[in-house]
Amino acid sequence: MDIKVHKNFMDYSLFLKLKKILSSRYFPWYISRIVDEIEDVQLIHTFFEFDKINSELFKLLKPCIDSLKVKKLIRIKANLVLRTPKIKEHGFHIDNQIHKKFKTAILYINSNNGYTRFKKNNKKFKSEENKLIDFNGRLQHTGTTCTDSPYRIVINFVYL
């Protein structure tokens, strides 16, 4: 299984700026269902989708896009889930149904006891701020809530 882990992925001062903006009470978050579950919701912010920039904050992610050596962006989306009494997994999925070959990268914005788990080998990756995991987009994975922080934030990059 080809999963690459990059600790301290972004320049730390840039990362702190991004984290501060995403954690601000003024950052625009929008409600969305988690995977296809009717009862579970998350807050999202779509930076890029359908071949267009959807957020003026897209420019903050340019260093990430450059580091990932992106040839074509499919989607960039931030996800925020609130703390729950017990960690809850959201359900296995892949992030794109259209392209046969693509990559997914997950950038963890805050450290907490939430994680990303892969179906194929049951491997878990803890949420540690400024860590990025990069993997074959066809690998089914699930995210979780957390119990030790008010929320869990990740940014999901889907690209060729």
N, C-alpha and C positions, 0 to 999 in steps of 0.2 A: 504494500500500500504506500503510495507516494504522497506523504504529507510533510511539508517543510514548515519548520517552526522558526520564526524570526523574533527573538527577544529584542527589546529596545529598537523597534522597527523604524520609528520616526525620530528625527532630531527632537530631543526632549523639550526644547523651548516651543517648537511648533506643536508638538503633541499636547503640551499643557494648554496652549491657546485653544486648540481644537476641543479638548476636554472641558475647558471653562465655558466655551460657547455652547456645547451640547448639554451641559448641566445648568445652563442659565434659565431662569424663569421666563425669559423672553424668547427662547428658542422655539420655533414653530413645530410642534409634534402633532401628528394626526392619528386618529384611531383606526385600527385595522384588526381583522381576525388573525389569529396565529395559525399558520398552516391552513387547514380547512376546518378547524374546530369552531363550532358556533358559539360556545360559551366563553372561550378564552380570547382575550384581546391583548394587543400590544399597541404601543405608540410607535409610529414610524415617521421618517423624514426621507423622502426620495430625492437624492441629489441628481441622479441621471437615470433616464429610462426612455425607451422608444427613440433612440438616436438623438436625444436632446437633453440639454442641461435644464433641470427643474428647480435649481436652488442657486441663489447668488453666492452661497457658501461653498459651492463646488470647487472654487479656486484653492480652498484650504487643503483639498485632497490631491492636488497636482503632484506633490512629492511622492505620495503613495502610488499613484498611477505610473509615474516615471520609474520608481523602484521595482514595480511588478512587471515592467516591460510590456505594458498592455498594447496589443495591436488594434483591438476593437473593444470598446466598452459595450456591455449589454445592460448592466444596471449597477448603481451604487445606492445603497439604502441603509440608513441607520435604524436600529431597532432598540426600543426601550421597553423592558418588562419590569413590573413592580415586584417588590419582595412578597413572598408567600410564606405561610407558616412552615411548609415542607417544600423542598425542592421539587418542582414539577417539570418533567420533560414534555416538550411540545409535539413530538411526533416526527418520525423519520421522513425526510423529503430530499429532493434535489432542487436547486434554485433556478432551473431553467428547463423548460420542456421543448424548446424549439431547436436549439443547437445540439448536434451530436457530440462534438468535442468542445469543451470549454473548461475554464478554471473558476474556482471560487476561492476567495480569500476572506478571512474574518479578522478584523482588527478589534481587539478588546480595549474598550475605553476606560473601564474602571475594574479594579480588582475586587473580587468577591468569590463566594463559594459556588457560583454557577459554573457551567461547563458546556462544551460541545462534545457530543459523543457520536462515534461512527458505528454504523450498523455492522459492517463487514467484520471488524475485529474487536468491537466493543471498546475501542480505545477512547479515553477521555482526555480533553485538554482544558485545563482550568482557566478561568477568566483572570488574566493578569494584565494590568494596564500596559499599554504600548507593546503588547505581544501580537503578532500576526501569524495565523496559520494559513497556508496556501496549499490547495489540493485539487485533484481531478474533480471537476464539478459533477461527474456522474456518481460520486460516492454519496450514498445516503447518510445523512447526519441529522442530528437534532440539537436544538439549544434548550436551555432551561431557565427557570427563574432562579432566584437566590434567596437565602434566609438571613444573611449577615450584612446586608447593605439595603438602603431604601429602594434601589433599583439596579438593574444590570443593563449596560449599554454596549452594543457592538456595532461596527460598520461592516456591511457585507458588500464585497466587490464581486461581480460576475463579469467575466471578460474572456476574450480570445487572446 
